[in-house]
Amino acid sequence: MSDFLVFVLVGLVLAGVGFGGWRRAVYVYRLEGQIPQVLRVLSDAVSAGLSLRGAVESAAALALRPMADVLRRVLTLSEVGGLTVEEALWRVAGEVPSPNFRRFALIVTEAARSGARLPEVLDVSARSFATVVEFRQSVASQLRPYVALYYAIVVVLAVLTDVLIYMLLPQLAQMMAAAPAQGGIKAAVLDKSAVLRALYLSGFAGVLVGGLVVGRVVYNSARAGLLHAGVGAVVLAVGLWAPAWMGY
């Protein structure tokens, strides 16, 4: 039981460390997915005669979270901080962990400052960002099944380890006990708890590496994969120790 609690605690710590990275990756994914819609709203609002500030207010009212929260932050900075909308947008872009949002802010601020035809620039930018977002969403939909495959592999690993420990190991111990001693040397019987601990540690290494790979490939962040590595470690620990609780 002490080994089980230690391994579960390690898994929970990994999941806790990775949760921040996973949440950040999901936040960035949702934020960048809303950029094309916001650009279209800004373009329509400016074409209707609104100032850039009025266009941002309209976009903040129509957008979903998290983009609505980011645009409200821009408006708050421009009202309270004494900044222009362009300056506030660029400052917020420095706070948001998204290169695409910084590109969005750069396009809007530079187009507004240069006196270019803002509606046309925003409309073209919206189409360009829409292409990028569609590509990323297509890639994400293709990679998402690998997360389920990762957990399926963890479960299969736990089942195979259970078969080895709770079915094959007792039979091997019986064969060793029944075998006659040769030269006064008796075959040693493997300790189940030691074998269980060793197999869990080897399985944990695989779970950790697999979780990091899943995070890097699916979320573009190895830290985000620590969430799955932690959950996988807990699943593996429960799978390995559950048969012992049931009397096997």
C-alpha positions as CSV (number, residue, x, y, z in Angstrom):
1,M,0.0,0.0,0.0
2,S,2.9,2.4,0.8
3,D,4.4,1.9,-2.7
4,F,1.0,2.4,-4.3
5,L,0.4,5.7,-2.4
6,V,3.9,7.0,-3.3
7,F,3.4,6.2,-7.0
8,V,-0.1,7.7,-7.1
9,L,1.3,10.9,-5.4
10,V,4.0,11.1,-8.0
11,G,1.4,10.8,-10.7
12,L,-0.7,13.5,-9.2
13,V,2.3,15.8,-8.9
14,L,3.1,15.3,-12.6
15,A,-0.6,16.0,-13.5
16,G,-0.6,19.1,-11.4
17,V,2.6,20.4,-13.0
18,G,1.3,19.6,-16.5
19,F,-2.2,21.0,-15.9
20,G,-0.9,24.6,-16.3
21,G,0.8,23.8,-19.6
22,W,-2.3,21.9,-20.9
23,R,-4.6,24.8,-19.9
24,R,-2.3,27.3,-21.6
25,A,-2.2,25.2,-24.8
26,V,-6.0,25.0,-24.8
27,Y,-6.3,28.7,-24.1
28,V,-4.0,29.6,-27.0
29,Y,-5.8,27.2,-29.4
30,R,-9.2,28.7,-28.6
31,L,-7.9,32.2,-28.8
32,E,-6.2,31.8,-32.1
33,G,-9.3,30.1,-33.5
34,Q,-11.3,33.2,-32.9
35,I,-9.0,35.7,-34.6
36,P,-10.6,35.4,-38.1
37,Q,-14.1,36.2,-36.7
38,V,-12.8,39.1,-34.7
39,L,-11.0,40.5,-37.8
40,R,-14.2,40.3,-39.8
41,V,-16.2,42.1,-37.1
42,L,-13.5,44.8,-36.9
43,S,-13.6,45.2,-40.7
44,D,-17.4,45.4,-40.8
45,A,-17.5,47.9,-37.9
46,V,-14.8,50.2,-39.5
47,S,-16.6,50.0,-42.8
48,A,-19.8,51.1,-41.1
49,G,-18.0,54.3,-40.0
50,L,-17.0,53.3,-36.4
51,S,-13.6,54.3,-35.0
52,L,-11.1,51.6,-34.1
53,R,-12.2,51.9,-30.5
54,G,-15.8,51.5,-31.4
55,A,-14.9,48.5,-33.6
56,V,-13.1,46.9,-30.7
57,E,-16.1,47.5,-28.4
58,S,-18.3,45.8,-30.9
59,A,-15.9,42.8,-31.3
60,A,-15.7,42.5,-27.5
61,A,-19.5,42.4,-27.2
62,L,-19.8,39.8,-30.0
63,A,-16.8,37.6,-29.4
64,L,-16.7,34.4,-27.3
65,R,-14.3,33.8,-24.5
66,P,-11.3,34.0,-24.3
67,M,-11.1,36.6,-27.0
68,A,-13.9,38.7,-25.4
69,D,-11.9,38.9,-22.2
70,V,-8.7,39.9,-24.1
71,L,-10.5,42.7,-25.9
72,R,-12.1,44.0,-22.7
73,R,-8.6,44.1,-21.3
74,V,-7.6,46.3,-24.2
75,L,-10.5,48.6,-23.6
76,T,-9.8,48.8,-19.9
77,L,-6.2,49.8,-20.5
78,S,-7.2,52.4,-23.0
79,E,-9.7,53.9,-20.6
80,V,-7.8,53.7,-17.3
81,G,-4.1,53.6,-18.4
82,G,-4.3,56.6,-20.7
83,L,-3.3,54.5,-23.8
84,T,-4.6,54.6,-27.3
85,V,-6.4,51.5,-28.5
86,E,-3.4,50.6,-30.7
87,E,-1.0,50.9,-27.7
88,A,-3.3,49.0,-25.4
89,L,-3.7,46.2,-28.0
90,W,0.1,45.9,-28.5
91,R,0.7,45.8,-24.7
92,V,-1.9,43.1,-24.2
93,A,-0.3,41.2,-27.1
94,G,2.9,41.1,-25.0
95,E,0.9,39.5,-22.2
96,V,-0.8,36.8,-24.3
97,P,1.3,33.6,-24.9
98,S,0.4,33.5,-28.6
99,P,2.6,34.4,-31.6
100,N,-0.5,34.6,-33.8
101,F,-2.2,37.0,-31.5
102,R,0.9,39.2,-31.7
103,R,0.7,39.1,-35.5
104,F,-3.0,40.0,-35.2
105,A,-2.2,43.0,-33.0
106,L,0.7,44.1,-35.2
107,I,-1.5,44.1,-38.3
108,V,-4.3,46.1,-36.6
109,T,-2.0,48.6,-35.0
110,E,0.2,49.2,-38.0
111,A,-2.7,49.5,-40.4
112,A,-4.4,52.0,-38.1
113,R,-1.3,54.1,-37.6
114,S,-0.2,54.1,-41.2
115,G,-3.6,55.5,-42.4
116,A,-4.0,52.5,-44.7
117,R,-7.5,51.4,-45.8
118,L,-8.2,49.6,-42.6
119,P,-11.3,47.7,-43.7
120,E,-9.5,46.1,-46.7
121,V,-6.5,45.3,-44.6
122,L,-8.6,43.6,-41.9
123,D,-10.6,41.7,-44.5
124,V,-7.5,40.3,-46.2
125,S,-6.0,39.5,-42.8
126,A,-9.2,37.7,-41.8
127,R,-9.0,35.4,-44.9
128,S,-5.3,34.7,-44.3
129,F,-5.9,33.8,-40.6
130,A,-8.9,31.7,-41.5
131,T,-6.6,29.6,-43.7
132,V,-4.1,29.1,-40.9
133,V,-6.8,28.3,-38.4
134,E,-8.5,25.7,-40.7
135,F,-5.1,24.0,-41.2
136,R,-4.4,23.9,-37.5
137,Q,-7.9,22.6,-36.7
138,S,-7.5,19.9,-39.4
139,V,-4.1,18.8,-37.9
140,A,-5.6,18.8,-34.4
141,S,-8.5,16.6,-35.4
142,Q,-6.1,14.1,-36.9
143,L,-3.8,14.1,-33.8
144,R,-6.6,14.0,-31.2
145,P,-7.1,10.2,-31.5
146,Y,-3.5,9.7,-30.4
147,V,-4.4,10.8,-26.9
148,A,-7.0,8.0,-26.7
149,L,-4.4,5.6,-28.2
150,Y,-2.0,6.6,-25.4
151,Y,-4.4,5.7,-22.7
152,A,-5.3,2.5,-24.5
153,I,-1.6,1.5,-24.5
154,V,-1.4,2.3,-20.7
155,V,-4.3,0.0,-20.0
156,V,-2.9,-2.8,-22.1
157,L,0.5,-2.4,-20.4
158,A,-1.3,-2.7,-17.0
159,V,-3.2,-5.8,-18.1
160,L,-0.1,-7.5,-19.4
161,T,1.8,-6.7,-16.3
162,D,-1.0,-8.1,-14.2
163,V,-0.9,-11.3,-16.1
164,L,2.8,-11.6,-15.6
165,I,2.7,-10.9,-11.8
166,Y,-0.6,-12.5,-10.7
167,M,-0.7,-15.5,-13.1
168,L,2.7,-16.4,-14.4
169,L,4.8,-15.5,-11.3
170,P,2.9,-17.8,-8.9
171,Q,3.2,-20.7,-11.4
172,L,6.9,-20.0,-11.7
173,A,7.2,-20.0,-7.9
174,Q,5.5,-23.3,-7.7
175,M,7.8,-24.8,-10.3
176,M,10.8,-23.5,-8.4
177,A,9.5,-24.9,-5.1
178,A,8.9,-28.3,-6.6
179,A,12.2,-28.5,-8.4
180,P,14.8,-30.6,-6.5
181,A,17.8,-28.8,-5.2
182,Q,21.0,-29.3,-7.2
183,G,24.3,-29.4,-5.3
184,G,22.6,-28.1,-2.2
185,I,21.5,-24.9,-4.0
186,K,17.8,-24.1,-3.9
187,A,16.3,-21.8,-6.6
188,A,15.2,-18.5,-5.1
189,V,11.6,-17.5,-5.3
190,L,10.9,-14.0,-6.6
191,D,9.2,-11.6,-4.2
192,K,5.9,-10.4,-5.7
193,S,6.1,-6.9,-4.2
194,A,9.7,-6.4,-5.5
195,V,8.7,-7.6,-9.0
196,L,5.6,-5.4,-8.9
197,R,7.7,-2.4,-8.0
198,A,10.3,-3.0,-10.6
199,L,7.7,-3.5,-13.4
200,Y,5.8,-0.4,-12.3
201,L,9.0,1.7,-12.5
202,S,9.8,0.5,-16.0
203,G,6.2,1.1,-17.0
204,F,6.3,4.5,-15.5
205,A,9.3,5.5,-17.6
206,G,7.4,4.5,-20.7
207,V,4.3,6.4,-19.5
208,L,6.3,9.5,-18.9
209,V,8.1,9.5,-22.2
210,G,4.8,8.8,-24.0
211,G,3.0,11.6,-22.2
212,L,5.8,14.1,-23.2
213,V,5.6,12.9,-26.8
214,V,1.8,13.3,-26.8
215,G,2.1,16.8,-25.4
216,R,4.7,17.9,-27.9
217,V,2.9,16.5,-30.9
218,V,-0.7,17.2,-30.0
219,Y,-0.4,20.4,-27.9
220,N,2.9,21.7,-29.2
221,S,4.1,21.7,-25.6
222,A,5.9,18.9,-23.8
223,R,4.8,20.4,-20.4
224,A,1.2,19.9,-21.4
225,G,1.9,16.2,-21.9
226,L,2.8,15.9,-18.2
227,L,-0.9,16.1,-17.5
228,H,-1.4,12.9,-19.5
229,A,1.8,11.3,-18.1
230,G,0.5,11.9,-14.5
231,V,-3.0,10.5,-15.3
232,G,-1.4,7.5,-17.0
233,A,0.9,6.9,-14.0
234,V,-2.1,6.8,-11.7
235,V,-4.0,4.5,-14.1
236,L,-1.0,2.2,-14.2
237,A,-0.7,2.1,-10.4
238,V,-4.3,1.3,-9.9
239,G,-4.2,-1.3,-12.6
240,L,-1.2,-3.0,-11.1
241,W,-2.3,-3.0,-7.4
242,A,-6.1,-3.5,-7.9
243,P,-5.8,-7.3,-8.3
244,A,-3.9,-7.5,-5.0
245,W,-6.8,-5.8,-3.3
246,M,-9.1,-8.3,-4.8
247,G,-7.1,-11.2,-3.3
248,Y,-5.1,-12.4,-6.3
